[in-house]
Amino acid sequence: MAGDDYSIDQQVLTTRSSWLIAWAEEQQERLRHSVEGLISADNILGNTARGVEHWAQRNSVWPALFGLACCAIEMMAVGGSHFDISRFGSEVFRASPRQADLMIVAGRVSQKMAPVLKQIYDQMAEPKWVLAMGACASSGGTFNNYAIVQGVDRVVPVDVYVPGCPPRPELLLNGIMLLQEKIERGESAREDALRAAGVA
């Protein structure tokens, strides 16, 4: 057989194989469009569900009933009628950490109290957030000595720092609003710490 001459059988085989390849490519393209449609629909549903989840978490932050020092007095004032934390969905200070998702560390953390704080944090419901209230919780404050933890972020991951000694209730409310914005964006210091450690 010379050059490009084909036998009848080879021509039939070539015709059938080219038709088969064209059909397979057409099916592959249809399948790809179907899969892309499913993925985009899944993304739309997933994003919508996540948005609703973040909205619900943002508007129902339940703090744990946990005060350590003088900042706790200001935290208690936030729960009163004058400042009214219930406007932000945080009306109920939970006595059980299993029913809370926000730990407001209000005051200095001693070395003896640090393991207790960590245990309460570990018992809290997921997802959870931490707000360091006041200079002592944020950095040890004026207590630069061996007995006080120099920043609660050495014990638990902190999402929002509220400065002051002690901060007024308005400032704590501002910190809670900043935390709510962070929750709505789906951010968490705990998840960031886990990602950095290579766990998540």
C-alpha positions, 0 to 999 in steps of 0.5 A: 500500500503506497502513501495515503491509500487506505483499504475499504476496511481502514476507511470504515474504521477511520470513519467510525473512530472519528465519529466515536471520538467526536461523540465522546468529546460532545458527551464530555463537554455536556458532562463538564457543563453539567458538573460546572452547573452543579458546582456553581449551584452548590457554591450558591447554596453553600454560600447562602447557608454559610451566610445565614449561619454567620448571621445567626452566630453574629446576632446570638453571641452568648457570653460566659459568666466569667469575671476575674477582677475590677473589669468584671464590674464594668462587664456587669454594668453592660448587662444592666438596663442602662447599657442593655447588651440584649440589644446585640443578641447577648442578653443571656450570660450563661453560667455553663460554658457548654451554653456559651460561645464568647469568653469575656476575660475581664481582668488580670489572669493569675498563673493559678487561674490560667489553667482554670480559664483554659479548662472553661474555654475548652468546655465552651461550645464551637464555634467560640470567641474570646474578648480580652477586656482591659489592659490586664487581660490584654498585656498584664497591665501594671502587674508586670511580675511572675504571678500574672499572665502577661496577656491572656493570648498566651493561654487562649486565642483572642479575637478582640482586645478592648483597651482601658483600665478599666474600660467603660461599658460603652467600650465593651459594647464597641468591642462586642460590635467589632467581634460581631463584624468579625463573626459575620466575615467568618473569622476566628482567632482559634481557626487561625491558630489551628491553621498556623499549627497545621491542624486545620 
